[in-house]
């Protein structure tokens, strides 16, 4: 017997549907005493998923389907192809029997069909389709639908049932919804690359809790890049053109992975996501936020390096003014005077030269960490904390400065 083999890939979620179709086809073929075909699925693997424009936007669990069996044969005859005759164009479309061996397939391709002709009955009449039969001795016969079984002994209804296997490969296993597959996964490094480019373009990272700032959250921009089919192509091209983004993405991923196993639930979860090759879209905002943590650590490390050069500023009792950035705000234990509680906070500043200033504030409001300010205060003391020289100020006046234009 000649063996047929069909092999193609489908989404892992479509396995049950394929199994049902194969079982139904085998049942129908069995009615005509044709042998059933065997079905086998490979282990799931991740394969590229493309949007309507052909752009790879992620990966999804996929399996390879193998359908194998014996090509029906009777007394040396095999039906190897169906010939569909297009009357309008005068062309004949050849459809090979599913899984046909290459030797028979090549014979079918070389055959020159005769429109409206049947070797079985030799009656010339209008036919939309005929079948091509091949004997094991190489003889070829073009047969009308009603002549296939009398001439070859093969049941045409059973053959037509098995022909359905050939349509499985090109079937739309996602249906007609047109949306993003529920099992789609996006490459981690690609998410971080797009994130880095968007943050660079926007000037900073925006969390979803900052929507009131008239700025689109960074996670929304990343989701738009991958999933919004209406997103401007020019914008996507600009994101892809950022040459520094891949390097930043690699650094952010390495930082995130270092947090895996951390006592911090957030650092552990981000590390867990970054360790994988792909990420579920529902966890994308958490992964995107890793870049904010990475930038904070970068700024902290830079400040610590700069602080190594810190020197005492001014003399005790002198009133000095400097431009600095708030590096630390720590809540201290308050003081109580009668029925009045006084709030106290430790605020640290650092100027462009790395010099560190300390203010023990009892003011009602203090600047936030990261604010750039104009600081004026009276030098109270010079101290050493760890190995860092600090200038302790009192009676401070703080004016927030507008960020410099990019």
N, C-alpha and C positions, 0 to 999 in steps of 0.2 A: 504493500500500500504506500501511496505517496502522502507524506505528512505536510500539514499546513501549520504555519506559525504566524501569529499576529502579536506584535509587541508595541505598546504605546504607553504614555504617561497620563495620569489623571490626578485631580486633587484627592488627597487622602479621604476627604469627606464624602467622595462619590463612590466609595467601594461597594456599599450596600446596593446602590442603584445598578452598578455594573453586574453585580452578582445576580440580581433579580432578572436582568435582561438576558444574561447568558443562560440561566436556568429555564426561562420561558422559551428561549430559542431552542434549547436542547429538547424540551418537552414537545415542541411542535415538530422538530425534525424526527423525533422518535416515532411519531405517528406514522411517518413514511419510512420507517425502518432504517433510518440513518444513524450512524454512531454518534454519541454525544461528544462534545468538545470539553477539554479540561481547562480550568481557570486557575491562575496563580497570581498572587500579589507579592511584590517585593516589600522589604522593610521600608517604612516611610523615610524620605530624605527631603531636604529643603531645596527647592528649585526657584529660579527667578520668576517673578510675576511682573508683567508689563501692563501699563495703562493703555488707553485707546490709541495713544500716539506712539506706542511701541517703546516707551521709556520704562526702564526697570525701576520700580518704586519699592520693591520689597521681595520677600521670599515667602513661600507657603509650603506646608507639608504636602508631599507628593509621593505617589507610588507608581511603580511600573507594572502594567498589566500584561500578562502573557496568556494568550488563548491558543491552545494547540489541539490538533486532532487529525484524523485521516481524511484526506480529500476523497469524496465519494467516487467510487470506480465500479464499473460493471462490465465484465467481459472485455477488459482492456480500454474501455471508453471513460474519459473524464471530461466534464464540462468545465472549460477553463476561463470563459469570458462571456459577458453579455454585451451585445452590440446594439446601442441605441441610435436609431437613424433619425437625424434632424432633417425633416423635409424642407424646411425653409432655407437652411444654409447648405443643404446637400452634404453635410459632414456626418461621420459616424464616430460616436464616442464609445471607446472601449473601456469596460469596467471589469477588471480581473476578479476571479473568484478569490475571496479573502484568504490571505496567507499562502498563496500559490507559490510553489518552488520557482526559482529563477528560470530554469530551462523551459517550463511551460509558459511562464509569463513572457519570455522573449518570443516564443512561437506565436503567442496571441498578438503581440505588438507588430510582428512582421506580416501578419495575415492581411490581405486586401479584401475587405468586405464587399459583398455584392448586394446592393440594396434590393429589398423585396424578394429575395431569393431564399429557397430552402432546399437543401440536398435531399431531405427526407421525402417530401411529397412532390418536389419539382413543380410546384404550382406558384406562378408569379402573381402575387396580389399584394395589396398595401399592408406593410408590417411596420409598426413603430419600433419593434425590437426583435432581434434574433439572438440565438445562443451559438457559441463556438465550441464544438466538441473535438477532442483530440484523442486518437488511439495511441496505445503504447508503441505501435510501429511507426508513428509519425504522421499517420493519415489525419487530415483535417476535414471537418464537416460543419457547414453553417446550417443551423436548424431553426425552424419556427417554433414557437412556444408549444404548440400541440404535438409537434413531431419529436421533441426531445426524449420523452419517455419511451415511445414505441421504437425509436431508432437506437437509443443507448441503454435502455432499461433503467435509467435513473429518474426518480420522481421529481418533476419540475417544481411542485409545491414544496417539497423538502429542501431542494436546492435554493429556492427563493428565501426560505426561512434562514438557512445558513448564511445567505448573502448579507443578512442584517449585521453580521459581525463586522463587516467592512465599514459600517457607518459609525461604529462606536468611537473610533479614533478621533474623528472630527466633530463629535458631538459637543454642544455647549453645556458643560457640566455645572456651570454657575447659574444656569437659567437666564431669564431675561431681565433680572433686576437692574443690572448695570452698575451696581454699587461696588464698594470695596469688599472683598471677601472677608468673612468673619474670622477666618484662620490666617489671614495675612500677617506676616512678621517683617519688621523693617531692620536692616543691618544697623547694629549699634554704632559702628564707626561713621556711617553715613548720617545718622541722626545728629551725632556730635559735630560732624563737619558742617552741616547746614546750620546748626545752632551757633557755632563759632562765627560763621559768616554773617548771620542775622544780627548777632550781638555787636559785631564790629560795625555793621551798617547803621544800627540804631544808636550806637554809642554806649550802650549799657544793657544789662539783662533786666527784663520786666516780668515780675511774677503776676499770676492771675489775681492776686489780692491788690494789685496796683492799677486796675482798670480805670479807676477814677482819675488817673493822671493823663487822660486823653492819649494814652499810648497803648498799642496792641500788645498783649502778653506775648512773650517770646515763644512759648509753647504753641500758641495759635498760629504764629508764622511758620513754625516747623511743620505743623500738621497741614497747613495750607500748601507748603512746598510739595509734600508727598501726595496729598489726597484731594486737593481742590483743583478740579479740572478747569475752573475758570480763572485760576491764578495767572497773571500776565507772564508770558514766556520770557519777556525781556527781564523781568525780575528774577525768574529762575536762572536765566543765563548769567546774570550778575552774581548771584549766589555761587554758581559753579565756577565763576572766573576768579574767585578769591583764592590766591595761591597760598596764603598763610593758614587758611582754615584747616587743611589736613594735619598740619603740625600741631596746631592748638588742640584739635580733636584728639590726637594721640596722647597729648599731655594730660588732658582732662580725663581720658579713659584710665590712664595709669594712676592718676590721683584717686579716682573713684574706686578702682579695684583695691587700692591700699586700705580703703575703709571697710572692706568685707570682713566680717567677724568683729567689727567695732561694737563697743557697748552702746553707742548711739544707734537707735533704731533707723534713723534717716541714713546715716553713713553706711550701715550694713545693707539696707535695701538698695541704695544707689550702687554700692559695690556689687551686689548680687546681679543687678541688671547689666552693669558694665562688663561683668565676667562672660556673659553670653555673647554669641555671635549676632543674635537677632533679638528684637524686643517686640512684645505685643503692643499694638498702638494704644491700648488703654493705659499702659504704664509709661507712655512717651513723655508726658509732662514731668514725671519724677526724674527720668533720665536727663531731660533737657536742663533741669534745675542744677545739675551737677556743675555746670559751667560757672554758676554764681559762686558756689562753694570754692571752686578752684581759684577763681579770681580773688576771693577774700583771702585765701591762704597765700596767694602770690603777693598781695599787698602787705599782708602781715609779715611775711618773710623779708620783703623789701624794707619795711619799716624797722624790723629788728636789725637788719644789716646796717641800715643808715644810723640807727641808734648807737652803734658801736663807735661812731665818730662824734657822739654828743659831747658838748663842752658846756661848762657853766656860762651863763649869759648875764651880763650886767653886774652891778654890785648891790649888796644888800641895801635896801631902802630906795634904790633907783626905780623910776617909773619907765618901763620899756614897752615898745609896740613891735609886733611881728606878725607876719602872715603864716598861718599854720593850719594843719589838718587835725581834726579830732580823731585820735586813735583808740581811745578807751573811755568808757563811761561806766563807773561802778557805783552801785547803790551802797551807801554806808549806813551804819546804825544811827538813827536820828537822835536828837537831843530834846529833852522835855523841860520847858520852863513853865512851872505852874500847870495851867491847863493847855498850854500851847506847845505843840510838837514841831520841832524844826527839822526839815528834811536835809540830809547831807549826801553829797556825791563826790566821788573822786573823778576828775576829768583830766585826761592826758592829751597833750598836743605835741605835734612834731612839725618843725619847719623844713624847708627844702634842703637845709644843710644837715638834717638828721638830729638837730638839737631838740631835746625833750623838755617840755614844760609841764608842771603839775599844779593843779588848782583844786583845793578842797573847798567845794562850793556849797553854800547854804542858800543860794539864790532859788527863786521859784522855778525858773526854767534854765536849762543848759542846752547847748547844741547837741545834735545827734552824732553818733559815730560816723565818720566819713565826711562830715561837713568841713568845708574850707572856710576859715574865718579870719578876721582881723582881730588879734588878741592884744589887749593892753592891760598890764598889771604891774604891781609893785613887787620887786624881788624881795622875798621873805627869807630865803635860805638857799644854799647849794647843798645837794645831797648825792649820795651814791646808792642806787638800787640795783642789786646784783653787781654787774660791772658797768652799769650805765650811769653816766653823770646826768643829774636832773636839776633844773632850775625851778624852785618852788615859788609860786606867785600868790599874791593875795589882792583883795579888792579889784577883781578883774572886771573888765568891760569887754564884751564879745559882740562883734558885728559880723553877721554872715555875709560872705562874698558870693557874688554870682559866678557860676562856672565860666571859665574862659571859653570863647567861641572856638569851635573846632576849626 
